[in-house]
Amino acid sequence: MRKITHIVLHCTGGPQNQTVKAIQDYWRIHNGWKNPGYHFLIEASGKVHNLLPIEKVSNGVKGHNANSIHISYIGGVDKDRKPIDNRTEEQICEQINLILTLKKDFPDAIVCGHRDFLQRGKPGWKECPSFDVKSWLESVGI
């Protein structure tokens, strides 16, 4: 088993009606990835897709994947593609469930957002997951 130090939250940066297949095709065709960007992907309905066993390394945050588990919700931008926290209640519930489940196996893992690995204003900066993870965790008691 890999040593897991981080549970990283993401958004797909696309509309909430993106399909899982379209997201996977983008990774494979556009990025040339063999493994997906996330271990778990949550549809607007709350349906969770386990895209990769947590024992395997995904492509969530360049340079930080060997010890991370990645969870994404579909969405994170408005109609003009500007960052927005548009998670549905179902997505939020599933994020909480996944985090609590993973924290049982990896109690020392830090839960953070993709953007927490990046420096604002530097090349590669993105708002992902379009909300402040630390504040949100405090608000939901995690």
C-alpha angles and dihedrals in degrees: 000000000000119000103252115207100161141038104199124201120211143172123216092233091228139091119302090244094062111130123234089236092054091051092048092046090053092054093046100040104029100031098029092227123160093195124049125254094244140032092216130029122190121206121213087257090060094252108149121214117199099210098175135013110256089238088070128072118248129194101251104126120011110243094011105068103096092075102027139092114208127213122182136182121211107250133029100155136075126232089282091051092250115145114267134160098239098155114150120231087252092055092048092050091051092047089054092047093050093046093049092047093048093045089059089062096033106031094166095051114119115230111218144145127261089249091058088075092054135070116239111246095016124113111283094026114152134167093233122176087024094229137068104262097196093054092044093050090052091049092054095041100249 
